[in-house]
Amino acid sequence: MDIPRIFNITESAHRIHNPFTPEKLATLGAALRLEPGTRVLDLGSGSGEMLCTWARDYGIIGVGIDMSQLFTEQANLRAEELGVADRVEFIHGDAVGYVADEKVCVAACLGATWIGGGVAGTIELLAKSLRSGGIILIGEPYWRQLPPTEDVARGCLANSISDFLMLPDLLASFGDLNYDVVEMVLADQECWDRYEAAKWLTMRRWLEANPDDDLAKDVRAKLTLEPIRYAAYTRKYLGWGVFALMAR
């Protein structure tokens, strides 16, 4: 069980696998007013930076599940590095359908709502692990400005314009699901640059070390095209944020 290998290659040096910086994660933790002992579940936990730093800074107890064996290993190493391995657990596995054995105060899925078949399904899944009065965190893209054509949407790596909503419509959609939006922290262009541009050096270093690998041609093509695609499309049109929700 693992994610496609290309992602393990391009994001192998990332600690955060979304367009968030460490400062944004800290802002989110502070905004949620986390207290010591708060239980947090993270579906699609990646390399564990959110749970590890929140355990260090706020004293939370966390469980993360991710399909990438590499990222799960990195998460466990990060927990050891920050001295929080007794407070956080990372499971290499499929988060689809995962429900915590013990109810949590915060249930999160940041940038991986495919786990529940979309935003609505992911919220429904997270709610099964949530104690009464708890908070759901959803990390999701939105259109900063509506793409003028479907080709532009595809340039943002969406399948179509309908894949994402404008921010006001996304916020309204949570209300339609009978949830209040109680906080949000949005990525800025610096966050996007750090997430996307960091992949380019990783790819270049990987190509230098693995010139005969079966994926070398694909990685070379990606490295050649990605800076231009990102600057022309994603950076201009696509936003991303984490939205804190409480059931009405």
C-alpha positions as CSV (number, residue, x, y, z in Angstrom):
1,M,0.0,0.0,0.0
2,D,1.4,3.3,-1.0
3,I,0.7,6.5,-2.9
4,P,2.0,6.9,-6.5
5,R,5.8,6.9,-6.5
6,I,6.0,10.3,-8.3
7,F,4.6,12.0,-5.1
8,N,7.1,10.2,-2.9
9,I,9.8,11.6,-5.2
10,T,8.7,15.2,-5.7
11,E,7.7,15.7,-2.0
12,S,10.3,13.6,-0.3
13,A,12.0,16.7,1.2
14,H,8.7,18.3,2.3
15,R,7.6,18.4,5.9
16,I,4.2,19.8,5.0
17,H,2.5,18.3,1.9
18,N,0.1,21.2,1.4
19,P,0.6,24.9,0.6
20,F,1.1,25.8,4.3
21,T,4.3,27.0,6.1
22,P,5.2,26.1,9.6
23,E,4.0,29.6,10.6
24,K,0.6,28.9,9.2
25,L,0.4,25.6,11.1
26,A,1.3,27.4,14.3
27,T,-1.3,30.1,13.5
28,L,-4.0,27.4,13.0
29,G,-3.1,25.7,16.3
30,A,-3.3,29.0,18.2
31,A,-6.6,29.9,16.5
32,L,-8.1,26.6,17.6
33,R,-7.1,27.4,21.2
34,L,-5.7,24.0,21.7
35,E,-5.2,22.8,25.3
36,P,-2.9,20.1,26.7
37,G,-4.4,16.7,26.3
38,T,-6.6,17.6,23.3
39,R,-7.0,14.5,21.1
40,V,-6.5,15.1,17.4
41,L,-7.0,12.7,14.5
42,D,-5.4,13.5,11.2
43,L,-6.4,11.5,8.1
44,G,-3.8,11.8,5.4
45,S,-1.2,13.0,7.9
46,G,1.8,13.0,5.5
47,S,5.1,13.6,7.3
48,G,3.4,14.4,10.5
49,E,4.4,18.1,10.9
50,M,1.0,19.3,12.2
51,L,0.6,16.6,14.9
52,C,4.3,16.7,15.9
53,T,4.5,20.5,16.3
54,W,1.2,20.8,18.0
55,A,2.2,18.1,20.4
56,R,5.4,20.1,21.1
57,D,3.8,23.5,21.3
58,Y,0.3,22.8,22.7
59,G,0.6,19.4,24.4
60,I,-2.0,17.6,22.1
61,I,-2.3,13.8,21.8
62,G,-2.5,12.7,18.1
63,V,-3.0,9.9,15.7
64,G,-2.2,10.2,12.0
65,I,-2.9,7.8,9.2
66,D,-1.2,8.0,5.8
67,M,-0.8,5.7,2.7
68,S,2.7,6.8,2.0
69,Q,5.2,4.5,3.8
70,L,8.0,7.1,3.3
71,F,6.0,9.9,4.8
72,T,4.9,7.8,7.7
73,E,8.5,6.9,8.4
74,Q,9.4,10.6,8.2
75,A,6.6,11.4,10.6
76,N,7.9,8.9,13.2
77,L,11.4,10.4,12.8
78,R,10.0,13.9,13.3
79,A,8.2,12.8,16.4
80,E,11.5,11.5,17.8
81,E,13.3,14.6,16.8
82,L,10.8,16.9,18.6
83,G,10.6,14.6,21.6
84,V,6.9,13.9,21.2
85,A,6.9,10.2,20.2
86,D,5.0,9.4,23.4
87,R,2.2,11.8,22.4
88,V,1.7,11.0,18.7
89,E,1.2,7.8,16.7
90,F,1.5,7.5,13.0
91,I,-0.1,4.6,11.2
92,H,0.9,3.5,7.6
93,G,-2.5,2.6,6.2
94,D,-5.5,3.5,4.2
95,A,-7.5,6.3,5.8
96,V,-10.6,5.6,3.8
97,G,-13.3,4.6,6.3
98,Y,-11.0,5.1,9.3
99,V,-12.8,5.8,12.6
100,A,-10.9,6.4,15.8
101,D,-11.3,3.9,18.6
102,E,-11.6,6.8,21.1
103,K,-13.5,10.0,20.2
104,V,-11.4,13.0,19.5
105,C,-11.7,16.8,20.1
106,V,-10.3,17.7,16.6
107,A,-10.7,15.5,13.5
108,A,-8.8,16.7,10.5
109,C,-8.3,16.0,6.8
110,L,-6.1,18.6,5.1
111,G,-5.8,18.4,1.4
112,A,-7.0,14.8,1.0
113,T,-10.7,14.9,0.8
114,W,-10.6,12.2,-1.8
115,I,-10.5,10.0,1.4
116,G,-14.2,10.5,1.8
117,G,-15.1,10.9,-1.9
118,G,-15.2,14.7,-1.6
119,V,-15.7,17.4,1.0
120,A,-19.2,16.3,2.2
121,G,-18.2,12.6,2.5
122,T,-15.0,13.5,4.3
123,I,-16.8,15.6,6.8
124,E,-19.3,12.8,7.4
125,L,-16.4,10.4,7.9
126,L,-14.6,12.7,10.3
127,A,-17.7,13.3,12.3
128,K,-17.8,9.6,13.2
129,S,-14.6,10.0,15.3
130,L,-15.6,13.4,16.8
131,R,-16.9,13.9,20.3
132,S,-19.9,16.2,20.8
133,G,-18.8,19.8,20.5
134,G,-15.6,18.9,18.7
135,I,-14.1,20.6,15.7
136,I,-13.6,19.3,12.1
137,L,-10.7,20.6,10.1
138,I,-11.0,20.5,6.3
139,G,-8.1,21.6,4.1
140,E,-9.4,22.4,0.6
141,P,-8.6,24.3,-2.6
142,Y,-10.8,27.1,-3.8
143,W,-10.7,29.5,-6.8
144,R,-9.1,32.8,-6.0
145,Q,-10.5,33.9,-9.3
146,L,-12.7,31.9,-11.6
147,P,-10.7,30.4,-14.5
148,P,-11.9,31.8,-17.8
149,T,-11.8,28.5,-19.6
150,E,-11.6,24.8,-18.8
151,D,-8.1,24.7,-20.2
152,V,-7.0,27.2,-17.6
153,A,-8.6,25.0,-14.9
154,R,-6.7,22.0,-16.2
155,G,-3.6,24.1,-16.1
156,C,-4.3,24.3,-12.3
157,L,-4.3,20.5,-12.3
158,A,-8.1,20.4,-11.8
159,N,-10.3,18.2,-14.0
160,S,-12.7,21.1,-14.6
161,I,-13.8,24.5,-13.2
162,S,-16.5,22.7,-11.3
163,D,-13.9,20.8,-9.2
164,F,-13.6,23.8,-6.9
165,L,-15.7,26.7,-5.6
166,M,-15.0,30.4,-5.1
167,L,-14.3,31.1,-1.4
168,P,-17.7,32.5,-0.5
169,D,-19.4,29.5,-2.1
170,L,-17.1,27.1,-0.3
171,L,-17.9,28.7,3.0
172,A,-21.6,28.6,2.1
173,S,-21.4,24.9,1.3
174,F,-20.3,24.1,4.8
175,G,-23.5,25.8,6.0
176,D,-25.5,23.7,3.6
177,L,-24.1,20.7,5.4
178,N,-25.3,22.1,8.7
179,Y,-21.9,23.2,10.0
180,D,-20.7,26.6,11.3
181,V,-17.4,27.9,10.0
182,V,-15.7,28.9,13.3
183,E,-12.2,29.6,12.0
184,M,-10.1,29.6,8.9
185,V,-6.5,30.0,8.0
186,L,-5.7,30.7,4.3
187,A,-2.5,30.0,2.4
188,D,-0.9,33.0,0.7
189,Q,1.4,33.1,-2.3
190,E,4.5,32.6,-0.2
191,C,2.9,29.4,1.1
192,W,2.2,28.2,-2.5
193,D,5.8,29.1,-3.6
194,R,7.3,27.1,-0.7
195,Y,5.1,24.1,-1.5
196,E,5.5,24.1,-5.2
197,A,9.0,25.5,-5.8
198,A,10.6,23.2,-3.2
199,K,9.7,20.3,-5.4
200,W,11.9,21.5,-8.2
201,L,15.2,21.3,-6.3
202,T,14.1,17.9,-5.0
203,M,13.4,16.6,-8.5
204,R,16.8,18.0,-9.8
205,R,18.7,16.3,-7.0
206,W,16.8,13.1,-7.6
207,L,17.6,13.1,-11.3
208,E,21.2,13.6,-10.6
209,A,21.2,10.6,-8.3
210,N,18.9,8.4,-10.4
211,P,19.6,9.0,-14.1
212,D,18.7,5.5,-15.1
213,D,15.6,5.1,-13.1
214,D,12.4,4.1,-14.9
215,L,10.8,7.3,-13.8
216,A,13.7,9.6,-14.8
217,K,12.1,10.7,-18.1
218,D,8.8,11.5,-16.3
219,V,10.6,13.5,-13.6
220,R,12.7,15.3,-16.2
221,A,9.6,16.3,-18.1
222,K,7.9,17.4,-14.9
223,L,10.8,19.5,-13.8
224,T,11.0,21.2,-17.2
225,L,7.3,22.1,-17.3
226,E,6.2,22.6,-13.7
227,P,7.8,26.1,-13.0
228,I,6.1,27.6,-16.0
229,R,2.8,25.8,-15.4
230,Y,2.7,26.9,-11.8
231,A,3.5,30.5,-12.5
232,A,1.0,30.7,-15.3
233,Y,-1.9,29.0,-13.6
234,T,-1.9,27.7,-10.0
235,R,-0.2,30.8,-8.5
236,K,-2.8,33.1,-10.1
237,Y,-6.0,31.2,-9.8
238,L,-5.9,28.6,-7.0
239,G,-6.2,29.3,-3.3
240,W,-6.1,26.8,-0.4
241,G,-7.2,27.0,3.2
242,V,-8.0,25.1,6.4
243,F,-11.5,25.6,7.6
244,A,-12.7,24.8,11.2
245,L,-16.2,23.5,11.4
246,M,-18.6,22.8,14.2
247,A,-21.9,21.0,13.8
248,R,-25.0,23.2,14.4
